[in-house]
Amino acid sequence: MTTKVDIAAMIHRGGVFELDGNNAQDVYKKISTMVRLPEGVQPAALYKALCEREQVLTTAVGNGIALPHTRTPILTNTDSETICVVYLKNPIDMKALDGKPVSVMFILLAANAQTHLGVLSSLAGLFNNPRFKLALERKTGEERLAALIRGVA
């Protein structure tokens, strides 16, 4: 059973960014220092955890989208769970099965597996929505993304 999650609120906590980088590690390094992390979680620990997860298997899910996350939760409080939406200035190859380079990342920081699965389920539905996909292509900001999510999810 998956948990119902508020994707818009998680994006609000995480933020929407536009970054450049030559590879996923470059992007992870930058976002690790930009995202608001709860007390006790260091940017270096987040960076390391994201890189370690990416080494296991690509987080690119196709259609230019990646869902980077840590293998095990690094957060302890559900109130600090976040999603950082990262639009890439130049798409990067993350070895997606469909061969398409990644142009947007939804970096998920969850405190438990239930939230993680709930987010993945909700995002999968959103990624199938033509209006949401178009919004991502246009690098839509947080306010518009929230409106689409609340209207769709």
HUTAWO-V995345 format. One record per helix or strand of 3 or more residues. SS is the DSSP state (H for helix, E for strand). FROM is the first residue (numbers start at 0). TO is the last residue. If there is no record, write none. Layout:
ss->SS from->FROM to->TO
ss->SS from->FROM to->TO
This chain:
ss->H from->6 to->13
ss->E from->15 to->18
ss->H from->23 to->33
ss->H from->42 to->55
ss->E from->59 to->61
ss->H from->77 to->79
ss->E from->81 to->91
ss->E from->101 to->108
ss->H from->112 to->126
ss->H from->129 to->136
ss->H from->141 to->151
